[in-house]
Amino acid sequence: MSGNLRSPRARWRHGCPMRAHDALPAPLRLWLKEAALPWSAESARRVWEREVRRSGVEGALRRLGEVEAATLARERAEVWRA
């Protein structure tokens, strides 16, 4: 059982993921609830904070949708070899 703790991915996680999610702003949490991809609180917060400074809450929500759509398109091409 201790073998998993030696995994490089095990070292990436710091803190409590649920606490990090709960600390996100309410509009972002609502957006994440409907998201097609499983976003980490850290990556969602990074996009959110940058875009809120640039274009406000509505712009940040729009940008999150754009980022998600681009990721889905990239993954679709990999999965379906399109």
Sequence and secondary structure as in RCSB ss.txt:
>XXXX:A:sequence
MSGNLRSPRARWRHGCPMRAHDALPAPLRLWLKEAALPWSAESARRVWEREVRRSGVEGALRRLGEVEAATLARE
RAEVWRA
>XXXX:A:secstr
 GGGGGSHHHHH  S HHHHHHTS HHHHHHHHH SS   HHHHHHHHHHHHHHHHHHHHHHHHHHHHHHHHHHH
HHHHHT 
